[in-house]
Amino acid sequence: MQNKRRVMKRGMLALALAVVAPVTAMAAPISVLFVGNSFTFGRADPVMSYNADKVNDLTRPDQVGNPSFNNTTGSNAFEPHPWGGVAGIFKEFTEQAGLQYEVSLSTRNAASLRGHMLNTNPADWDLRGNIALQTWDKVVLQEQSDESLSLRPGLASNPARFNNYVDKIAEYVKEGTLSTYRERDYYEGATNAEKTANCVAITGASNSNACNAQRGTASGLSANFTLPVNPNASASTEVFLYQTWARPDMVTGALVSATDETTGEVTRTTTPKTTYFADLESMTEELRIAYERAGTQAGNIDGIAPVGEAFLRAVQSGIATRDPYAADAISDNLIDLWFDDAFHPSKYGSYLSALTLFGTLTGLNPAMFGADEFAARDLGISAADAVALQRVAALQLGYEVPEPGALALLGIGLAGLAAARRRSRRQASATPA
């Protein structure tokens, strides 16, 4: 019965698409690659394995003809492949909206964008090869959660590196070749020596060679620092940034927690943790500025999914719990956006992430799904909570969202689809033959 209802609802949304404008016959599916880490693959079930049969997990081990990911060093026993994650929820949304998307993800625990580009997470994982695997229509980049933050002792923050590799991956995806660069050039300093000193001071003495090495796709560079050309690059590929969220475990009042390496279960202590922000607002604002700056400096980023800002909006609007360490955090009847470690997303946080990404990548209003949305039901999210989170994502993306109701939501869906079609027609008419 549930599968029948799912087919019926998808049919209704597809019909809405057809009513607004005719669908091009046999149009090729839109391919999207999600590049990131556990914030993208979900960290824990029910999200981690959600819709995994419809998502191509490019870092799963034992792939036929591709042994690059059989090394499990650094992997967690409680995170078995294949993964669906936020990408899997996104895939479900596209199906309900009648859109044809092929979704893949290239993710690894704690991976940075530098790690993806240079294959350092670990060295024999060909993460860069996943980016160059095919010509993608859309690529989503999610950075390590503290890399983009301002420099602070105790954090892995390195905004210069973040800015650089947003730029480099986008260049690799769109152009296929990389102009020669040295990492030192992205650090402050009046001379090369000063830039090198700042690079080494931030990244560690062992990275002196990495700071000065010439990298790129040009011939004549050191073999260790020559990067291969991307044969599947395309200037038409759209690159988006997946803005991450403020972490309560970095905010005043956080407590130390421990994660069981076998089960993944999180246990909190009563020991205060070293923190870096007074509140969620200040961390969210720093992340917002960092992602905006990286996109501007790169100059070839097509959009930013404001997921972190959507998290804060949910908190400020009284929908979500602000402090997961509070004594009443479990009993306050509010949505918990964070997992037990007050760091990774809960199923609600992943759902909100996917909604925001859906709206950003498709140009459609995420409030179109309403109370009978299937991913929420699959994940054990109530209809009321699903609608509340849909409204948060829609408002964050600038849509006008009336009070929920079947007719109102249908109208929202039709309006969003019509707007998307109009944009597509304008773009097509502006493109030279």
Secondary structure by P-SEA (a helix, b strand, c coil): caaaaaaaaaaaaaaaaaaacccccccccbbbbbbbcccccccccccccccccccccccccccccccccccccccccccccccccaaaaaaaaaaaacccccccccccccccaaaaaacccccccaaaaaaacccccbbbbbccccccccccccccccaaaaaaaaaaaaaaaccccccccccccccccccaaaaaaaaaaaacccccccccccccccccccccccccccccccccbbbbbbbbbbbcccccbbbbbbbcccccbbbbcccccccccccaaaaaaaaaaaaaaaaaaacccccccaaaaaaaaaaaacccccccccccccccccccccccccccccaaaaaaaaaaaaaaacccccccccccccccccccccaaaaaaaaaaaaaaaccccccccaaaaaaaaaaaaaaaaaaaaaaaaaccc
